[in-house]
């Protein structure tokens, strides 16, 4: 029988599979892609925690449905996605590198010059599904600062492990890590 972790967030309950990501650690796999109920329940609660912001930025791909719903509820016309590779349409992309807990290789995060111009001078909330090591959020923050944006909030549905102890992120619930017994 598969081990699971019961998560209750924003009035929604999910049994998350516990998966091993390396020899020393397992995590509860939280995937919001396709989970309309959870996204629609969590978005208004995250909005309540946000300070006043002008723009929302997320990383491709799991944060996209959440940032969409937050921007819709906040009546924003746009949101921005840091892509994981340079796309042919990108004019003078701004690039940063990140190593996430759930990926084996380093990844790029890229903003197009048009997105960069729209972010410049604006108060920015960085939105993600889960903040764990904080590497992805920090890479997005470096991108936002590089283009002249002002990061005023870092927010996620869940903070995993040590991230839940940080005072610079906003989140709804804590997600524990599961160290492997040796």
Phi, psi and omega in degrees: 000135181289136176283141179225163174238126179276119180250133172238119182215132177054036178079009181244139179247134176225141172262107185269132176292140177267122183239144179277127180254342173200185184295338186251350191214140169239154178228159171276121185282110181251109181236115181269349180303122180088354183263076183303316183301312182293316180299314182291334176280321185282323185305310181296328179290323176292321179302320179301331182273341185285142169285181178292128180225159179259327183219157177241139178228139175222170174263147172297133011232332189293335179281348186300310181296327179291313181293327175299309183295321178297314181295323178296313180294328180274002179059036175273145181277338183215163167217167186236142182239122172282113184284157183267005173203160178284126181262154183301329182284349185284123177262118180050062181294148174259130191232144171223163182244146181217147172241110182267156179295333184260006177238148183276329182247162174295148179236155174269150167235128188228139171242139175287155179299326178294318176296318180302317180296324180287335181274332185308127177078001183263153174279123190245136167253125174269125185243137176215169178281312181224137170250123181244276178282339183088359182299316181295315179299318181294322178294318177296320179299319177299319178298312181301314179294323180297332180261007175091013176278160181243109182285118180248349178202146172235117188224148178208162175294316184233148169245126186255134176061229183296337180301330180293344179269349182287145178259005181254010177233151177252135180205164182267318182216158176268142175241119182286158170264159182234089179298144180279139176281133180252000000 
